Amino acid sequence: MDMMRAVVTTGTGGLDKLEYKSVPVPVPEKGEVLIRVLAAGVNNTEINTRLGWYSSSITDGTEAASGTADSRDAVTDGGWNAVTPFPFIQGTDCCGRVASLGPGGDESLVGRRVLIRPCLGDVWMGSDFDGAFAQYVKVPSSEVFPLDSDWSDAELATLPCAYGTAENMLERANLKSGETVLVVGASGGVGSAAVQLAKRRGAEVIAITSAAKTEAVKAVGADRVVERGKNLIDSIGEESVDLAVDNVAGEGFPGVLAAIKRGGRYVTSGAIGGPIVQLDMRQMYLKDITLIGCTAWDEPVFCHLVKYIERDEIRPLLAGIFPLRDIAKVQEMFLKKQHVGKFVLIPE
């Protein structure tokens, strides 16, 4: 049987749960495609899944939870859909080339460079089944999207999870041209994508990030930047934004809610700063605020994203490229939050 190199996550816990090893190359069945992975992006969700962070028993943000992972009992309900299929291969972002097909597959796909849509309804590649931290990955043929772009493999690999998640939030929240949107955590993968995609829709963007990343966030489209840690309401005023895009949550949540206009919206698909927040219900119901949670993607989202890429309406933010075997070092760097955009891993 043909073998390949992959990073296998063996269970919940610390970085020692990431094993770089040889495993069998997956065999595509009917309706499936085998992809040779050219580049795989690194996301917060892979760290969260390894930590078991999606379990309700964990109440810290991702960084704090990572610091206690080695001393914590294994978590059995910590995946996107409660139970994670350990041991398995993570990796939600994939730029690849079609290597082979299952029986009856479309032969015109073989050799094409593609992006993989990682969200299949409420099931995620790299969280619910084997993903792209490997030399090869097999996926349903319906999730393979050929594209015409001069971007590099690594640049394309920064897109699927972060930009798809951001576009899905803006779509669900129905962001319109001329509205004002607040993006919390604007230098991260999803945050920087949300800044670009909101500007593409004609919105005014206020971004929250660290002082060191202000210019980088402005460069991708932010009209105003508020330094993280400063009082948000003192900086922009109460009821000043139509929509808040917040994947940070944590202690800053009350200020974000206070910044939303009467009849405005709050949308989230994460809580890296902490999942437990202080919510004054009066701020929510007296102002007719709509709270929107997003995990599964609406059907048009990824098709839109591919078109944006091909028309150069967005651009990738590539923070660094590393060999797949260095995944533990890269996840450590990721948690320090000193980068802007995405790290990408290249299988060898």
N, C-alpha and C positions, 0 to 999 in steps of 0.2 A: 504493500500500500504506500502511495506517495505521502511524504511527510513535509511539514512546513514549520517555521518558527512562529511562535505566538506568545503573548503574555496571557497566562491563565490566572484568573482571580479565584483563589481557593476557598474564600469565605469572608465573613466580615472581620474587620480589624485593621491593623496597621499596614505599612508598606511591605512587610514580610509576606503578605497575602498575595503579592504580585510575583508570579513565577514565570520567567522567560525560559521556554522549553520547546521541544519538538512535539508536535501533535499531528494526527492525520489530516490531510487536506480534505475538506468537506466535499461530498459528491452531490451535485445538483439533481433533484428529482423533477418530475414533470411540473412545469410552471415555475421552475427556479432557474437562477443564473449564477454561475460561479464567477466571482470578481477577483482579479489580481489587484490587491490594494497598492495604490501608488503613494498615498498619503492619508493619514488619519489625524483629525483634530482632537485636542484634549479639552474636556469640558468639566464643569463643576459636578455634573450628574454622575460621572464615573467615580469621582471621589466619594460623593454622597452614597452611592450604591455600595462601594467597598466598606464604608463606615457603618452601613445599615441606618443611615441618617433619616430615611423616610419612615422609620418606626416612630410611633407616638411616644415611645419611651425615651427618646432623645429630644431634649428641649433646647440645646445649645445651637449656635450657628455652626457652619461647616468647619471653620478654623478651630474653634474651641473643641468641637467634637473630635477632630483629628488628634488633638493633644491628649485625649483620654482614651483613644482607641485601643492601645495595647493593654490597658488595665481593665477594660470593660468586658463583661461576658458577651459571648457571641449573640448577635441579634438575628432572630428568625423571621421577623416580619418587616424587614427594612428595605424592601425593594419598591419599585414603582407600583407593582400590583401585589404588594405584601410579601410574597415569597420569591426570593431570587434563586435562580437555578444553578447554585454553586456545585462544582467548579465550572466556570464558563469563561468565555473570552469577551471582555468589554470592548468599547470603541463605538461611539455613536456617529461620528463623522467619517465619511469615506468618499475620497476621490479614487476611482479605480478604472481598470480596463477589463472589458468582458473577455473572460478566458474560455469559457465553455458554457453549454446550455444543457438543461434537462431534456428528456425526450420530447420532440415536437416543438422545440423552441424556435424563436425567430433568428435565423442564421445571419441576418443583416446586422445583428447586434455585435457579433463576434469581432473583437478588436477595437470597438468603439470606446472612447474615453467617456466616463459617466459619473454622475453624482448619484448617491443612494439616498432616497427619502427614508429617514430613520424612524419616522412615526407611522405605524400601521394601525390606524384606529386608536385604541388605547394601549397598544403594545409597542414597545420600543426596542429597536436593535441595540445591542450592547447593554441592555438592562434586563430584558426578558428572554433574549436568545443571543447566541454568539454574534459578536460584532467585529470591528475592523482592526483591532490591535493584533494583527496577524498578517501573514503574507497573502492569504486568501480568505474570502468570506462568501457564503452563499446567501442569496436573498430572493424573495419572490420577484418574478420578472416585472410585475406591475410597479415595483418600487425603483426601477432603474430608469434614469433620465439622461440620455445622451445630450450633449450640448456643444455649441460652437463658440469657443472662447479662447483667447490667447493667454489667459491667466495660467500661471504655473500650477502643477499638481498641488503643491503645498498651499498656494493661495486659495484654490477651490476647496481644499479640505477645511478651511476656516469657516465655511459657510453653513452647511446643512442644519445643524442643531441650533446654533445661536441665531442665525438670521431667520430660519424657519419659525423658531419660537417667538422672536420679536415681531415678525410679520403677522403671525397668528394672533398675538395680543392686540396689535393695532387694528387688525381686521375685526376681531370680536368687539373691540371697543368703538369701532366705527369712527376712527379719527378722520376729521375732515380738514380740508385746506382752510387756513386762517385761524384754526384753533391753536391754543397754547398747551404744550405737553411738557410735563416734568419727568425727566428720566433719572431715576436714582441708581447709583452704581454705574455711571455712564462710561467708564473705561473698560469694563469687563466685556466678554464676548457678546452676551445678549444686550447689554447696555449700549455698547458702541454701535451694534446693529440697529437698535431701536432709534438712536439718534439719526443715523443715516436714512432709515426707512421713514421716519416721521418727517424729515426734511423733504424727502422725495414726494410725500403727500401734500407738501405745502404748508406744514405746521410751523409755528414758532417753537423752538426747543430750548428749554431751560434744563441744564444738566448739573448733577451733583457728582463731584469727584474730588480727589486729593489735589492739593496745590501743585504738586509735581507733574500732574497729568493734565492740567488745565489746557495748555496749548494743543496737546494731542487731541483732546476732545473737541476743542473749537475747530480743529482742522477737518474733522469729519462732519461738521455741520451745526454744532451747538451755537445758538445765538447768545446765550448767557450761561455763565458757569458759577455755581455756588460751591465754595470750598466745603468739603466734607468735615463735619464737626461744628460748623458755624450754625447759629440759630436760623433755621430755614425761613420762619415767618418774618424775622427781622430783615432778612435779605430780600424776600420777594413779596411779602405781605400775605394776609389771609385771603382766601377765595380768589386766587390769582391765576389758577390753571384750570383748563377744561378737563384734562386727563392726566393722571399720574401713572407712570409705568414703573413698578417697584418690585424688583427681585431681591431686595435687600431685607426689608421689613425690620425686625428687631426694635431697638430703642427709638429709632427715628420715625416709626410709623405714625404716632399721633400728630407730629408736625406735618407729615405728608398729607394726612387726611384734612388737616386744618387749611392747607393750601388749596384744596379743591373748591371750585366754585359751586354755588347752589345748582343742583341738577347735573353735576359733573360725574366723572367715572374714575374708578380706581381699578387697575388691572395688574395681575401678578401671575407668574409661573414659577416662583421660587422664593426663598427666604434665607439667603446665605448669611445674613446678619443675625438670624434667630427667628424660629418659627412661632414663638409665643410673643404676642404683642398686647399692648394696652389699647383697648378700643373703647372710646367714649361713644356709646350708642347714639347719643344726642347729635354728635358731629355727623353721624351717618344718616339718621332718619330725618332730622329736622332740615337738613340741606338736600334731601332727596338724592343722595349719592348712590350710584350703582356700583357694587363690588363684583368684579369679574375674575374668576379663577380659570386658568388655562393649562391644560396638559395635552389632551388629544388635539391634533391639528385639523382645521377645516380643510376639506378636499382641495380647494383651489390654491392654497397657500404655497405649496412647493412649486407648482407650475408657474405661479407668478414670480417666484424667486429666480427660477431658471431664466425667465425672460428678462428680468432686471440685470442678471449677469451678462447675458448675451448682448444687451443694449448698453452695457457699461454705465448703468444708472446708479450702481453702488460700487464700492471698492472694498477689497479685503484688508484686514488689519492683521498682519502676520508678525507675531512677537518673537518667534524663533523656531528653528528646525532642528530636530534631534533624531538620532537613531532610535528605533523602537525599544531596543534593549535598555535605554536610559529612562524608561518610564517613571521609575521611582524618583529619580532626581528631578524630573520635569514636574511631577505632582508636588514635590516639595517646593519648587520654585513657584508653582501656580498658587499655592496657599499663602505665599508671602505678599501676593497682590501688588507687586512692583512693576508689572508689565501692563501694556495696553494691547488689547486684541487677543489673539489665540496662539498657543503653542501647537506645533504639528510634529507628529512622529512619522518616520519613514521606515518601513520594513526593509530588512536586508536580505 
